[in-house]
Amino acid sequence: MNHHPTPTDRLTRPQQKARTRQALLDAVLLLMEQRSLSSVGLREITRAIGITPTAFYRHFPDVDSLGIALVEQSLHGLRATIRTARDGLSSSDEVINRSIDILARQVHEHRGHFLFIARERHGGVPAVRTAIAKQLDLFAAELATDLAADKLADGPRFDRWSVTDLRMVTNLIVNHMVWTAAALLDAPPDSPEAEQQAINTATRQLRLIMLGARQWPTET
């Protein structure tokens, strides 16, 4: 019998390695739907995708490192997407509405990732907690750079703010987005009204932050 090559047969070694690595990330995410990372064992993860524990170590040194990679995967995409929220807009209200809409879509499309971040941000694996804090801090730093360059007609003049004050407000915005994601996760899946209420509340709160920022004393 002739063997017909499958798509897997045609993968190069780096492609096969990347596929297995992603399978490990997907497996641990699925196993963590109702659990914390600290309760998931290496053998359980490898069994889920049909590889040996020895093969696991070709991709990650330990489960904590797998968790850190999952943090980077979960938040990198959100950071990149949110950065586009201001493109082509001149009104701060439009930017706020688009940012919350983007976040809501991301929570829908990557619910498992956001559940993971919400659970592990204050969870039992120190290295993962640190990785989440680092990614959120990077998010706030990038946002500070972007806001300082923005010239929205009705927006605060962030380019005149001190670095300390600018980081204070971007940390507040990032923490607000984390809170909003958690509120969207808590909304019953069969209740669009509850989700819309969470979106409306988040939008009003972000507008309040921006209103306060307009009145904040700037450097002279």
PyMOL CGO cylinders between C-alpha atoms (Angstrom):
from pymol import cmd
from pymol.cgo import CYLINDER

trace = [
    CYLINDER, 0.00, 0.00, 0.00, 1.37, 3.38, -1.00, 0.3, 1, 1, 1, 1, 1, 1,
    CYLINDER, 1.37, 3.38, -1.00, 1.65, 5.90, 1.76, 0.3, 1, 1, 1, 1, 1, 1,
    CYLINDER, 1.65, 5.90, 1.76, 0.17, 9.28, 0.85, 0.3, 1, 1, 1, 1, 1, 1,
    CYLINDER, 0.17, 9.28, 0.85, 1.92, 12.13, 2.65, 0.3, 1, 1, 1, 1, 1, 1,
    CYLINDER, 1.92, 12.13, 2.65, -0.25, 14.00, 5.14, 0.3, 1, 1, 1, 1, 1, 1,
    CYLINDER, -0.25, 14.00, 5.14, 0.16, 17.70, 5.95, 0.3, 1, 1, 1, 1, 1, 1,
    CYLINDER, 0.16, 17.70, 5.95, 2.04, 16.63, 9.10, 0.3, 1, 1, 1, 1, 1, 1,
    CYLINDER, 2.04, 16.63, 9.10, 4.49, 14.58, 7.03, 0.3, 1, 1, 1, 1, 1, 1,
    CYLINDER, 4.49, 14.58, 7.03, 5.35, 17.66, 5.00, 0.3, 1, 1, 1, 1, 1, 1,
    CYLINDER, 5.35, 17.66, 5.00, 6.15, 19.82, 8.03, 0.3, 1, 1, 1, 1, 1, 1,
    CYLINDER, 6.15, 19.82, 8.03, 9.76, 20.76, 8.58, 0.3, 1, 1, 1, 1, 1, 1,
    CYLINDER, 9.76, 20.76, 8.58, 11.32, 19.99, 11.96, 0.3, 1, 1, 1, 1, 1, 1,
    CYLINDER, 11.32, 19.99, 11.96, 10.94, 23.63, 13.17, 0.3, 1, 1, 1, 1, 1, 1,
    CYLINDER, 10.94, 23.63, 13.17, 7.29, 23.59, 12.07, 0.3, 1, 1, 1, 1, 1, 1,
    CYLINDER, 7.29, 23.59, 12.07, 6.67, 20.32, 13.89, 0.3, 1, 1, 1, 1, 1, 1,
    CYLINDER, 6.67, 20.32, 13.89, 8.32, 21.74, 17.01, 0.3, 1, 1, 1, 1, 1, 1,
    CYLINDER, 8.32, 21.74, 17.01, 6.21, 24.89, 16.81, 0.3, 1, 1, 1, 1, 1, 1,
    CYLINDER, 6.21, 24.89, 16.81, 3.04, 22.81, 16.38, 0.3, 1, 1, 1, 1, 1, 1,
    CYLINDER, 3.04, 22.81, 16.38, 3.83, 20.66, 19.42, 0.3, 1, 1, 1, 1, 1, 1,
    CYLINDER, 3.83, 20.66, 19.42, 4.69, 23.73, 21.47, 0.3, 1, 1, 1, 1, 1, 1,
    CYLINDER, 4.69, 23.73, 21.47, 1.35, 25.31, 20.58, 0.3, 1, 1, 1, 1, 1, 1,
    CYLINDER, 1.35, 25.31, 20.58, -0.44, 22.05, 21.37, 0.3, 1, 1, 1, 1, 1, 1,
    CYLINDER, -0.44, 22.05, 21.37, 1.09, 22.13, 24.86, 0.3, 1, 1, 1, 1, 1, 1,
    CYLINDER, 1.09, 22.13, 24.86, -0.11, 25.71, 25.36, 0.3, 1, 1, 1, 1, 1, 1,
    CYLINDER, -0.11, 25.71, 25.36, -3.60, 24.80, 24.15, 0.3, 1, 1, 1, 1, 1, 1,
    CYLINDER, -3.60, 24.80, 24.15, -3.69, 21.71, 26.35, 0.3, 1, 1, 1, 1, 1, 1,
    CYLINDER, -3.69, 21.71, 26.35, -2.79, 23.49, 29.57, 0.3, 1, 1, 1, 1, 1, 1,
    CYLINDER, -2.79, 23.49, 29.57, -5.31, 26.23, 28.78, 0.3, 1, 1, 1, 1, 1, 1,
    CYLINDER, -5.31, 26.23, 28.78, -8.04, 23.61, 28.37, 0.3, 1, 1, 1, 1, 1, 1,
    CYLINDER, -8.04, 23.61, 28.37, -7.03, 21.81, 31.56, 0.3, 1, 1, 1, 1, 1, 1,
    CYLINDER, -7.03, 21.81, 31.56, -7.19, 25.11, 33.45, 0.3, 1, 1, 1, 1, 1, 1,
    CYLINDER, -7.19, 25.11, 33.45, -10.78, 25.98, 32.57, 0.3, 1, 1, 1, 1, 1, 1,
    CYLINDER, -10.78, 25.98, 32.57, -11.85, 25.33, 36.17, 0.3, 1, 1, 1, 1, 1, 1,
    CYLINDER, -11.85, 25.33, 36.17, -8.46, 25.02, 37.85, 0.3, 1, 1, 1, 1, 1, 1,
    CYLINDER, -8.46, 25.02, 37.85, -5.28, 26.91, 38.67, 0.3, 1, 1, 1, 1, 1, 1,
    CYLINDER, -5.28, 26.91, 38.67, -1.93, 26.26, 36.99, 0.3, 1, 1, 1, 1, 1, 1,
    CYLINDER, -1.93, 26.26, 36.99, -0.44, 24.98, 40.25, 0.3, 1, 1, 1, 1, 1, 1,
    CYLINDER, -0.44, 24.98, 40.25, -2.91, 22.07, 40.21, 0.3, 1, 1, 1, 1, 1, 1,
    CYLINDER, -2.91, 22.07, 40.21, -1.98, 20.89, 36.69, 0.3, 1, 1, 1, 1, 1, 1,
    CYLINDER, -1.98, 20.89, 36.69, 0.80, 18.33, 36.41, 0.3, 1, 1, 1, 1, 1, 1,
    CYLINDER, 0.80, 18.33, 36.41, 3.33, 17.84, 33.63, 0.3, 1, 1, 1, 1, 1, 1,
    CYLINDER, 3.33, 17.84, 33.63, 2.23, 14.24, 32.97, 0.3, 1, 1, 1, 1, 1, 1,
    CYLINDER, 2.23, 14.24, 32.97, -1.38, 15.36, 32.68, 0.3, 1, 1, 1, 1, 1, 1,
    CYLINDER, -1.38, 15.36, 32.68, -0.44, 17.96, 30.08, 0.3, 1, 1, 1, 1, 1, 1,
    CYLINDER, -0.44, 17.96, 30.08, 1.67, 15.60, 27.99, 0.3, 1, 1, 1, 1, 1, 1,
    CYLINDER, 1.67, 15.60, 27.99, -0.95, 12.86, 28.17, 0.3, 1, 1, 1, 1, 1, 1,
    CYLINDER, -0.95, 12.86, 28.17, -3.53, 15.30, 26.80, 0.3, 1, 1, 1, 1, 1, 1,
    CYLINDER, -3.53, 15.30, 26.80, -1.62, 15.67, 23.51, 0.3, 1, 1, 1, 1, 1, 1,
    CYLINDER, -1.62, 15.67, 23.51, -0.07, 12.20, 23.37, 0.3, 1, 1, 1, 1, 1, 1,
    CYLINDER, -0.07, 12.20, 23.37, 3.60, 12.90, 23.96, 0.3, 1, 1, 1, 1, 1, 1,
    CYLINDER, 3.60, 12.90, 23.96, 6.00, 11.63, 26.60, 0.3, 1, 1, 1, 1, 1, 1,
    CYLINDER, 6.00, 11.63, 26.60, 7.12, 13.77, 29.56, 0.3, 1, 1, 1, 1, 1, 1,
    CYLINDER, 7.12, 13.77, 29.56, 10.64, 13.62, 28.12, 0.3, 1, 1, 1, 1, 1, 1,
    CYLINDER, 10.64, 13.62, 28.12, 9.37, 15.27, 24.92, 0.3, 1, 1, 1, 1, 1, 1,
    CYLINDER, 9.37, 15.27, 24.92, 7.91, 18.11, 26.99, 0.3, 1, 1, 1, 1, 1, 1,
    CYLINDER, 7.91, 18.11, 26.99, 11.41, 19.21, 27.99, 0.3, 1, 1, 1, 1, 1, 1,
    CYLINDER, 11.41, 19.21, 27.99, 12.31, 19.87, 24.37, 0.3, 1, 1, 1, 1, 1, 1,
    CYLINDER, 12.31, 19.87, 24.37, 9.90, 22.83, 24.55, 0.3, 1, 1, 1, 1, 1, 1,
    CYLINDER, 9.90, 22.83, 24.55, 9.82, 24.03, 28.15, 0.3, 1, 1, 1, 1, 1, 1,
    CYLINDER, 9.82, 24.03, 28.15, 12.07, 23.42, 31.18, 0.3, 1, 1, 1, 1, 1, 1,
    CYLINDER, 12.07, 23.42, 31.18, 9.06, 23.12, 33.50, 0.3, 1, 1, 1, 1, 1, 1,
    CYLINDER, 9.06, 23.12, 33.50, 5.34, 23.85, 33.83, 0.3, 1, 1, 1, 1, 1, 1,
    CYLINDER, 5.34, 23.85, 33.83, 6.04, 27.32, 35.23, 0.3, 1, 1, 1, 1, 1, 1,
    CYLINDER, 6.04, 27.32, 35.23, 7.85, 28.22, 32.00, 0.3, 1, 1, 1, 1, 1, 1,
    CYLINDER, 7.85, 28.22, 32.00, 4.85, 26.95, 30.03, 0.3, 1, 1, 1, 1, 1, 1,
    CYLINDER, 4.85, 26.95, 30.03, 2.67, 29.26, 32.11, 0.3, 1, 1, 1, 1, 1, 1,
    CYLINDER, 2.67, 29.26, 32.11, 4.94, 32.22, 31.40, 0.3, 1, 1, 1, 1, 1, 1,
    CYLINDER, 4.94, 32.22, 31.40, 4.76, 31.53, 27.66, 0.3, 1, 1, 1, 1, 1, 1,
    CYLINDER, 4.76, 31.53, 27.66, 0.98, 31.41, 27.95, 0.3, 1, 1, 1, 1, 1, 1,
    CYLINDER, 0.98, 31.41, 27.95, 0.98, 34.81, 29.68, 0.3, 1, 1, 1, 1, 1, 1,
    CYLINDER, 0.98, 34.81, 29.68, 2.99, 36.30, 26.81, 0.3, 1, 1, 1, 1, 1, 1,
    CYLINDER, 2.99, 36.30, 26.81, 0.69, 34.74, 24.24, 0.3, 1, 1, 1, 1, 1, 1,
    CYLINDER, 0.69, 34.74, 24.24, -2.44, 35.89, 26.09, 0.3, 1, 1, 1, 1, 1, 1,
    CYLINDER, -2.44, 35.89, 26.09, -1.47, 39.54, 26.54, 0.3, 1, 1, 1, 1, 1, 1,
    CYLINDER, -1.47, 39.54, 26.54, 0.80, 40.29, 23.59, 0.3, 1, 1, 1, 1, 1, 1,
    CYLINDER, 0.80, 40.29, 23.59, -2.06, 40.11, 21.10, 0.3, 1, 1, 1, 1, 1, 1,
    CYLINDER, -2.06, 40.11, 21.10, -4.29, 42.32, 23.25, 0.3, 1, 1, 1, 1, 1, 1,
    CYLINDER, -4.29, 42.32, 23.25, -1.53, 44.94, 23.57, 0.3, 1, 1, 1, 1, 1, 1,
    CYLINDER, -1.53, 44.94, 23.57, -1.01, 45.01, 19.82, 0.3, 1, 1, 1, 1, 1, 1,
    CYLINDER, -1.01, 45.01, 19.82, -4.74, 45.22, 19.09, 0.3, 1, 1, 1, 1, 1, 1,
    CYLINDER, -4.74, 45.22, 19.09, -5.50, 47.94, 21.63, 0.3, 1, 1, 1, 1, 1, 1,
    CYLINDER, -5.50, 47.94, 21.63, -2.69, 50.08, 20.21, 0.3, 1, 1, 1, 1, 1, 1,
    CYLINDER, -2.69, 50.08, 20.21, -4.67, 50.34, 16.97, 0.3, 1, 1, 1, 1, 1, 1,
    CYLINDER, -4.67, 50.34, 16.97, -7.78, 51.67, 18.74, 0.3, 1, 1, 1, 1, 1, 1,
    CYLINDER, -7.78, 51.67, 18.74, -6.81, 55.32, 18.15, 0.3, 1, 1, 1, 1, 1, 1,
    CYLINDER, -6.81, 55.32, 18.15, -6.00, 54.95, 14.45, 0.3, 1, 1, 1, 1, 1, 1,
    CYLINDER, -6.00, 54.95, 14.45, -7.97, 57.42, 12.36, 0.3, 1, 1, 1, 1, 1, 1,
    CYLINDER, -7.97, 57.42, 12.36, -9.99, 58.81, 15.28, 0.3, 1, 1, 1, 1, 1, 1,
    CYLINDER, -9.99, 58.81, 15.28, -9.99, 62.40, 16.58, 0.3, 1, 1, 1, 1, 1, 1,
    CYLINDER, -9.99, 62.40, 16.58, -12.45, 62.15, 19.48, 0.3, 1, 1, 1, 1, 1, 1,
    CYLINDER, -12.45, 62.15, 19.48, -11.54, 60.71, 22.88, 0.3, 1, 1, 1, 1, 1, 1,
    CYLINDER, -11.54, 60.71, 22.88, -15.08, 59.31, 23.24, 0.3, 1, 1, 1, 1, 1, 1,
    CYLINDER, -15.08, 59.31, 23.24, -14.65, 57.45, 19.95, 0.3, 1, 1, 1, 1, 1, 1,
    CYLINDER, -14.65, 57.45, 19.95, -11.33, 56.05, 21.16, 0.3, 1, 1, 1, 1, 1, 1,
    CYLINDER, -11.33, 56.05, 21.16, -12.91, 54.93, 24.45, 0.3, 1, 1, 1, 1, 1, 1,
    CYLINDER, -12.91, 54.93, 24.45, -15.84, 53.27, 22.68, 0.3, 1, 1, 1, 1, 1, 1,
    CYLINDER, -15.84, 53.27, 22.68, -13.56, 51.48, 20.22, 0.3, 1, 1, 1, 1, 1, 1,
    CYLINDER, -13.56, 51.48, 20.22, -11.15, 50.36, 22.96, 0.3, 1, 1, 1, 1, 1, 1,
    CYLINDER, -11.15, 50.36, 22.96, -13.94, 48.81, 25.05, 0.3, 1, 1, 1, 1, 1, 1,
    CYLINDER, -13.94, 48.81, 25.05, -15.45, 47.21, 21.95, 0.3, 1, 1, 1, 1, 1, 1,
    CYLINDER, -15.45, 47.21, 21.95, -12.07, 45.69, 21.01, 0.3, 1, 1, 1, 1, 1, 1,
    CYLINDER, -12.07, 45.69, 21.01, -11.61, 44.38, 24.54, 0.3, 1, 1, 1, 1, 1, 1,
    CYLINDER, -11.61, 44.38, 24.54, -15.09, 42.81, 24.56, 0.3, 1, 1, 1, 1, 1, 1,
    CYLINDER, -15.09, 42.81, 24.56, -14.38, 41.07, 21.23, 0.3, 1, 1, 1, 1, 1, 1,
    CYLINDER, -14.38, 41.07, 21.23, -11.03, 39.80, 22.50, 0.3, 1, 1, 1, 1, 1, 1,
    CYLINDER, -11.03, 39.80, 22.50, -12.68, 38.36, 25.62, 0.3, 1, 1, 1, 1, 1, 1,
    CYLINDER, -12.68, 38.36, 25.62, -15.23, 36.57, 23.41, 0.3, 1, 1, 1, 1, 1, 1,
    CYLINDER, -15.23, 36.57, 23.41, -12.61, 35.19, 21.04, 0.3, 1, 1, 1, 1, 1, 1,
    CYLINDER, -12.61, 35.19, 21.04, -10.01, 34.25, 23.66, 0.3, 1, 1, 1, 1, 1, 1,
    CYLINDER, -10.01, 34.25, 23.66, -12.09, 33.54, 26.74, 0.3, 1, 1, 1, 1, 1, 1,
    CYLINDER, -12.09, 33.54, 26.74, -9.74, 30.83, 27.99, 0.3, 1, 1, 1, 1, 1, 1,
    CYLINDER, -9.74, 30.83, 27.99, -6.76, 33.16, 27.89, 0.3, 1, 1, 1, 1, 1, 1,
    CYLINDER, -6.76, 33.16, 27.89, -8.57, 35.85, 29.87, 0.3, 1, 1, 1, 1, 1, 1,
    CYLINDER, -8.57, 35.85, 29.87, -9.81, 33.33, 32.42, 0.3, 1, 1, 1, 1, 1, 1,
    CYLINDER, -9.81, 33.33, 32.42, -6.20, 32.22, 32.82, 0.3, 1, 1, 1, 1, 1, 1,
    CYLINDER, -6.20, 32.22, 32.82, -4.96, 35.79, 33.37, 0.3, 1, 1, 1, 1, 1, 1,
    CYLINDER, -4.96, 35.79, 33.37, -7.79, 36.63, 35.79, 0.3, 1, 1, 1, 1, 1, 1,
    CYLINDER, -7.79, 36.63, 35.79, -7.14, 33.48, 37.84, 0.3, 1, 1, 1, 1, 1, 1,
    CYLINDER, -7.14, 33.48, 37.84, -3.34, 33.56, 37.82, 0.3, 1, 1, 1, 1, 1, 1,
    CYLINDER, -3.34, 33.56, 37.82, -2.79, 37.30, 38.31, 0.3, 1, 1, 1, 1, 1, 1,
    CYLINDER, -2.79, 37.30, 38.31, -3.05, 36.69, 42.04, 0.3, 1, 1, 1, 1, 1, 1,
    CYLINDER, -3.05, 36.69, 42.04, -2.56, 32.92, 41.86, 0.3, 1, 1, 1, 1, 1, 1,
    CYLINDER, -2.56, 32.92, 41.86, -0.17, 30.44, 43.40, 0.3, 1, 1, 1, 1, 1, 1,
    CYLINDER, -0.17, 30.44, 43.40, 2.71, 30.39, 40.88, 0.3, 1, 1, 1, 1, 1, 1,
    CYLINDER, 2.71, 30.39, 40.88, 5.06, 33.31, 41.64, 0.3, 1, 1, 1, 1, 1, 1,
    CYLINDER, 5.06, 33.31, 41.64, 6.83, 33.21, 38.27, 0.3, 1, 1, 1, 1, 1, 1,
    CYLINDER, 6.83, 33.21, 38.27, 3.51, 33.48, 36.43, 0.3, 1, 1, 1, 1, 1, 1,
    CYLINDER, 3.51, 33.48, 36.43, 2.30, 36.31, 38.67, 0.3, 1, 1, 1, 1, 1, 1,
    CYLINDER, 2.30, 36.31, 38.67, 5.53, 38.15, 37.92, 0.3, 1, 1, 1, 1, 1, 1,
    CYLINDER, 5.53, 38.15, 37.92, 5.14, 37.53, 34.17, 0.3, 1, 1, 1, 1, 1, 1,
    CYLINDER, 5.14, 37.53, 34.17, 1.59, 38.94, 34.23, 0.3, 1, 1, 1, 1, 1, 1,
    CYLINDER, 1.59, 38.94, 34.23, 2.73, 42.02, 36.16, 0.3, 1, 1, 1, 1, 1, 1,
    CYLINDER, 2.73, 42.02, 36.16, 5.58, 42.52, 33.67, 0.3, 1, 1, 1, 1, 1, 1,
    CYLINDER, 5.58, 42.52, 33.67, 3.26, 42.29, 30.66, 0.3, 1, 1, 1, 1, 1, 1,
    CYLINDER, 3.26, 42.29, 30.66, 0.75, 44.71, 32.21, 0.3, 1, 1, 1, 1, 1, 1,
    CYLINDER, 0.75, 44.71, 32.21, 3.57, 47.12, 33.06, 0.3, 1, 1, 1, 1, 1, 1,
    CYLINDER, 3.57, 47.12, 33.06, 4.79, 46.91, 29.47, 0.3, 1, 1, 1, 1, 1, 1,
    CYLINDER, 4.79, 46.91, 29.47, 1.22, 47.58, 28.32, 0.3, 1, 1, 1, 1, 1, 1,
    CYLINDER, 1.22, 47.58, 28.32, 1.12, 50.72, 30.52, 0.3, 1, 1, 1, 1, 1, 1,
    CYLINDER, 1.12, 50.72, 30.52, 4.55, 51.89, 29.29, 0.3, 1, 1, 1, 1, 1, 1,
    CYLINDER, 4.55, 51.89, 29.29, 3.53, 51.52, 25.62, 0.3, 1, 1, 1, 1, 1, 1,
    CYLINDER, 3.53, 51.52, 25.62, 0.26, 53.31, 26.32, 0.3, 1, 1, 1, 1, 1, 1,
    CYLINDER, 0.26, 53.31, 26.32, 2.16, 56.17, 27.99, 0.3, 1, 1, 1, 1, 1, 1,
    CYLINDER, 2.16, 56.17, 27.99, 4.30, 56.59, 24.87, 0.3, 1, 1, 1, 1, 1, 1,
    CYLINDER, 4.30, 56.59, 24.87, 1.25, 56.53, 22.62, 0.3, 1, 1, 1, 1, 1, 1,
    CYLINDER, 1.25, 56.53, 22.62, -0.78, 58.97, 24.73, 0.3, 1, 1, 1, 1, 1, 1,
    CYLINDER, -0.78, 58.97, 24.73, 2.10, 61.43, 24.89, 0.3, 1, 1, 1, 1, 1, 1,
    CYLINDER, 2.10, 61.43, 24.89, 2.12, 61.47, 21.06, 0.3, 1, 1, 1, 1, 1, 1,
    CYLINDER, 2.12, 61.47, 21.06, -1.67, 61.70, 20.67, 0.3, 1, 1, 1, 1, 1, 1,
    CYLINDER, -1.67, 61.70, 20.67, -3.24, 65.07, 19.85, 0.3, 1, 1, 1, 1, 1, 1,
    CYLINDER, -3.24, 65.07, 19.85, -6.96, 64.38, 20.20, 0.3, 1, 1, 1, 1, 1, 1,
    CYLINDER, -6.96, 64.38, 20.20, -8.92, 67.62, 19.86, 0.3, 1, 1, 1, 1, 1, 1,
    CYLINDER, -8.92, 67.62, 19.86, -10.86, 67.08, 23.10, 0.3, 1, 1, 1, 1, 1, 1,
    CYLINDER, -10.86, 67.08, 23.10, -8.30, 64.94, 24.92, 0.3, 1, 1, 1, 1, 1, 1,
    CYLINDER, -8.30, 64.94, 24.92, -5.93, 65.73, 27.78, 0.3, 1, 1, 1, 1, 1, 1,
    CYLINDER, -5.93, 65.73, 27.78, -2.56, 67.21, 26.77, 0.3, 1, 1, 1, 1, 1, 1,
    CYLINDER, -2.56, 67.21, 26.77, -0.60, 64.19, 27.87, 0.3, 1, 1, 1, 1, 1, 1,
    CYLINDER, -0.60, 64.19, 27.87, 2.50, 65.51, 26.10, 0.3, 1, 1, 1, 1, 1, 1,
    CYLINDER, 2.50, 65.51, 26.10, 2.74, 68.11, 28.87, 0.3, 1, 1, 1, 1, 1, 1,
    CYLINDER, 2.74, 68.11, 28.87, 2.48, 65.60, 31.72, 0.3, 1, 1, 1, 1, 1, 1,
    CYLINDER, 2.48, 65.60, 31.72, 5.37, 64.46, 33.86, 0.3, 1, 1, 1, 1, 1, 1,
    CYLINDER, 5.37, 64.46, 33.86, 6.56, 60.90, 33.24, 0.3, 1, 1, 1, 1, 1, 1,
    CYLINDER, 6.56, 60.90, 33.24, 5.44, 59.89, 36.74, 0.3, 1, 1, 1, 1, 1, 1,
    CYLINDER, 5.44, 59.89, 36.74, 1.92, 61.26, 36.30, 0.3, 1, 1, 1, 1, 1, 1,
    CYLINDER, 1.92, 61.26, 36.30, 1.59, 59.78, 32.82, 0.3, 1, 1, 1, 1, 1, 1,
    CYLINDER, 1.59, 59.78, 32.82, 2.54, 56.33, 34.09, 0.3, 1, 1, 1, 1, 1, 1,
    CYLINDER, 2.54, 56.33, 34.09, 0.09, 56.78, 36.96, 0.3, 1, 1, 1, 1, 1, 1,
    CYLINDER, 0.09, 56.78, 36.96, -2.83, 57.32, 34.58, 0.3, 1, 1, 1, 1, 1, 1,
    CYLINDER, -2.83, 57.32, 34.58, -1.80, 54.57, 32.16, 0.3, 1, 1, 1, 1, 1, 1,
    CYLINDER, -1.80, 54.57, 32.16, -1.50, 52.10, 35.04, 0.3, 1, 1, 1, 1, 1, 1,
    CYLINDER, -1.50, 52.10, 35.04, -5.01, 53.15, 36.05, 0.3, 1, 1, 1, 1, 1, 1,
    CYLINDER, -5.01, 53.15, 36.05, -6.28, 52.58, 32.50, 0.3, 1, 1, 1, 1, 1, 1,
    CYLINDER, -6.28, 52.58, 32.50, -4.62, 49.16, 32.22, 0.3, 1, 1, 1, 1, 1, 1,
    CYLINDER, -4.62, 49.16, 32.22, -5.98, 48.08, 35.61, 0.3, 1, 1, 1, 1, 1, 1,
    CYLINDER, -5.98, 48.08, 35.61, -9.40, 49.28, 34.50, 0.3, 1, 1, 1, 1, 1, 1,
    CYLINDER, -9.40, 49.28, 34.50, -9.17, 47.12, 31.38, 0.3, 1, 1, 1, 1, 1, 1,
    CYLINDER, -9.17, 47.12, 31.38, -8.24, 44.08, 33.48, 0.3, 1, 1, 1, 1, 1, 1,
    CYLINDER, -8.24, 44.08, 33.48, -11.24, 44.79, 35.70, 0.3, 1, 1, 1, 1, 1, 1,
    CYLINDER, -11.24, 44.79, 35.70, -13.47, 45.17, 32.62, 0.3, 1, 1, 1, 1, 1, 1,
    CYLINDER, -13.47, 45.17, 32.62, -12.29, 41.83, 31.22, 0.3, 1, 1, 1, 1, 1, 1,
    CYLINDER, -12.29, 41.83, 31.22, -13.12, 40.18, 34.56, 0.3, 1, 1, 1, 1, 1, 1,
    CYLINDER, -13.12, 40.18, 34.56, -16.58, 41.79, 34.55, 0.3, 1, 1, 1, 1, 1, 1,
    CYLINDER, -16.58, 41.79, 34.55, -17.21, 40.50, 31.02, 0.3, 1, 1, 1, 1, 1, 1,
    CYLINDER, -17.21, 40.50, 31.02, -16.11, 37.01, 32.07, 0.3, 1, 1, 1, 1, 1, 1,
    CYLINDER, -16.11, 37.01, 32.07, -18.50, 37.14, 35.03, 0.3, 1, 1, 1, 1, 1, 1,
    CYLINDER, -18.50, 37.14, 35.03, -21.47, 38.09, 32.84, 0.3, 1, 1, 1, 1, 1, 1,
    CYLINDER, -21.47, 38.09, 32.84, -23.69, 35.02, 32.26, 0.3, 1, 1, 1, 1, 1, 1,
    CYLINDER, -23.69, 35.02, 32.26, -23.12, 33.70, 28.70, 0.3, 1, 1, 1, 1, 1, 1,
    CYLINDER, -23.12, 33.70, 28.70, -26.89, 33.58, 28.10, 0.3, 1, 1, 1, 1, 1, 1,
    CYLINDER, -26.89, 33.58, 28.10, -27.42, 37.20, 29.20, 0.3, 1, 1, 1, 1, 1, 1,
    CYLINDER, -27.42, 37.20, 29.20, -26.50, 39.79, 26.56, 0.3, 1, 1, 1, 1, 1, 1,
    CYLINDER, -26.50, 39.79, 26.56, -28.05, 42.40, 28.87, 0.3, 1, 1, 1, 1, 1, 1,
    CYLINDER, -28.05, 42.40, 28.87, -25.52, 41.65, 31.61, 0.3, 1, 1, 1, 1, 1, 1,
    CYLINDER, -25.52, 41.65, 31.61, -22.63, 41.91, 29.16, 0.3, 1, 1, 1, 1, 1, 1,
    CYLINDER, -22.63, 41.91, 29.16, -23.94, 45.19, 27.79, 0.3, 1, 1, 1, 1, 1, 1,
    CYLINDER, -23.94, 45.19, 27.79, -24.28, 46.51, 31.31, 0.3, 1, 1, 1, 1, 1, 1,
    CYLINDER, -24.28, 46.51, 31.31, -20.63, 45.65, 31.97, 0.3, 1, 1, 1, 1, 1, 1,
    CYLINDER, -20.63, 45.65, 31.97, -19.63, 47.42, 28.73, 0.3, 1, 1, 1, 1, 1, 1,
    CYLINDER, -19.63, 47.42, 28.73, -21.70, 50.51, 29.58, 0.3, 1, 1, 1, 1, 1, 1,
    CYLINDER, -21.70, 50.51, 29.58, -20.24, 50.71, 33.09, 0.3, 1, 1, 1, 1, 1, 1,
    CYLINDER, -20.24, 50.71, 33.09, -16.68, 50.29, 31.80, 0.3, 1, 1, 1, 1, 1, 1,
    CYLINDER, -16.68, 50.29, 31.80, -17.23, 52.99, 29.16, 0.3, 1, 1, 1, 1, 1, 1,
    CYLINDER, -17.23, 52.99, 29.16, -18.57, 55.48, 31.71, 0.3, 1, 1, 1, 1, 1, 1,
    CYLINDER, -18.57, 55.48, 31.71, -15.71, 54.76, 34.09, 0.3, 1, 1, 1, 1, 1, 1,
    CYLINDER, -15.71, 54.76, 34.09, -13.09, 55.26, 31.38, 0.3, 1, 1, 1, 1, 1, 1,
    CYLINDER, -13.09, 55.26, 31.38, -14.75, 58.54, 30.40, 0.3, 1, 1, 1, 1, 1, 1,
    CYLINDER, -14.75, 58.54, 30.40, -14.56, 59.60, 34.05, 0.3, 1, 1, 1, 1, 1, 1,
    CYLINDER, -14.56, 59.60, 34.05, -10.83, 58.82, 34.08, 0.3, 1, 1, 1, 1, 1, 1,
    CYLINDER, -10.83, 58.82, 34.08, -10.34, 60.95, 30.96, 0.3, 1, 1, 1, 1, 1, 1,
    CYLINDER, -10.34, 60.95, 30.96, -12.47, 63.77, 32.38, 0.3, 1, 1, 1, 1, 1, 1,
    CYLINDER, -12.47, 63.77, 32.38, -10.29, 63.84, 35.48, 0.3, 1, 1, 1, 1, 1, 1,
    CYLINDER, -10.29, 63.84, 35.48, -7.17, 63.76, 33.31, 0.3, 1, 1, 1, 1, 1, 1,
    CYLINDER, -7.17, 63.76, 33.31, -8.28, 66.89, 31.46, 0.3, 1, 1, 1, 1, 1, 1,
    CYLINDER, -8.28, 66.89, 31.46, -8.28, 68.77, 34.75, 0.3, 1, 1, 1, 1, 1, 1,
    CYLINDER, -8.28, 68.77, 34.75, -4.98, 67.38, 36.01, 0.3, 1, 1, 1, 1, 1, 1,
    CYLINDER, -4.98, 67.38, 36.01, -2.24, 70.02, 36.42, 0.3, 1, 1, 1, 1, 1, 1,
    CYLINDER, -2.24, 70.02, 36.42, 0.47, 69.68, 33.78, 0.3, 1, 1, 1, 1, 1, 1,
    CYLINDER, 0.47, 69.68, 33.78, 4.11, 70.65, 33.70, 0.3, 1, 1, 1, 1, 1, 1,
    CYLINDER, 4.11, 70.65, 33.70, 4.86, 74.16, 32.57, 0.3, 1, 1, 1, 1, 1, 1,
]
cmd.load_cgo(trace, "trace")
